[in-house]
């Protein structure tokens, strides 16, 4: 268990990452399938149909900062 009574600098979040200029080779269908497997192992239903596109979009929003348009 972590001692929460000590004063320390709060850890900065690691996400979102800067938006890649082009496709990130780590953001693959394999990653998406691995996440679906973890969800299923933890009692959630496996994505089906349009769930896959929704999961990919949600993961992209979590991982990357939105690209600013001016």
C-alpha positions as CSV (number, residue, x, y, z in Angstrom):
1,X,0.0,0.0,0.0
2,X,1.3,3.5,-0.8
3,X,1.8,6.0,1.9
4,X,-0.4,9.0,1.0
5,X,0.7,11.2,3.9
6,X,4.0,12.3,2.4
7,X,4.2,15.4,0.3
8,X,5.4,14.9,-3.2
9,X,5.0,16.4,-6.6
10,X,2.0,15.0,-8.3
11,X,2.9,12.8,-11.3
12,X,2.1,14.3,-14.6
13,X,-0.1,12.3,-16.9
14,X,1.6,10.4,-19.7
15,X,-1.4,10.8,-22.1
16,X,-2.5,12.2,-24.5
17,X,0.6,12.0,-26.6
18,X,1.3,14.6,-29.3
19,X,-0.6,13.8,-32.4
20,X,1.6,11.9,-34.9
21,X,2.3,13.7,-38.2
22,X,1.4,10.5,-40.0
23,X,0.2,7.1,-38.9
24,X,1.7,5.7,-35.7
25,X,2.9,2.2,-36.5
26,X,2.0,1.1,-32.9
27,X,-1.7,1.9,-33.4
28,X,-2.7,-1.3,-35.1
29,X,-5.6,-3.7,-35.4
30,X,-3.4,-6.0,-33.3
31,X,-3.5,-3.5,-30.5
32,X,-7.2,-3.1,-30.8
33,X,-7.7,-6.9,-30.7
34,X,-5.5,-7.1,-27.6
35,X,-7.6,-4.5,-25.9
36,X,-10.8,-6.4,-26.9
37,X,-9.3,-9.6,-25.4
38,X,-8.5,-7.8,-22.1
39,X,-12.1,-6.4,-22.0
40,X,-13.5,-9.9,-22.6
41,X,-11.3,-11.5,-20.0
42,X,-12.6,-9.0,-17.5
43,X,-16.2,-9.9,-18.1
44,X,-17.1,-7.4,-20.8
45,X,-18.7,-8.5,-24.1
46,X,-16.3,-8.8,-27.1
47,X,-16.8,-5.8,-29.5
48,X,-19.0,-6.6,-32.5
49,X,-20.1,-4.8,-35.6
50,X,-19.5,-1.0,-35.3
51,X,-18.1,-1.4,-31.8
52,X,-14.7,-1.9,-33.4
53,X,-14.7,1.5,-35.1
54,X,-16.0,3.1,-31.9
55,X,-13.3,1.4,-29.8
56,X,-10.6,2.6,-32.3
57,X,-11.9,6.1,-32.2
58,X,-12.1,6.1,-28.3
59,X,-8.6,4.7,-28.1
60,X,-7.3,7.3,-30.6
61,X,-8.9,10.1,-28.5
62,X,-7.2,8.8,-25.3
63,X,-3.8,8.3,-26.9
64,X,-3.3,11.4,-29.0
65,X,-3.9,15.1,-28.6
66,X,-6.4,16.4,-31.1
67,X,-4.9,18.1,-34.2
68,X,-5.6,21.8,-34.0
69,X,-7.2,23.4,-37.0
70,X,-6.9,27.1,-37.6
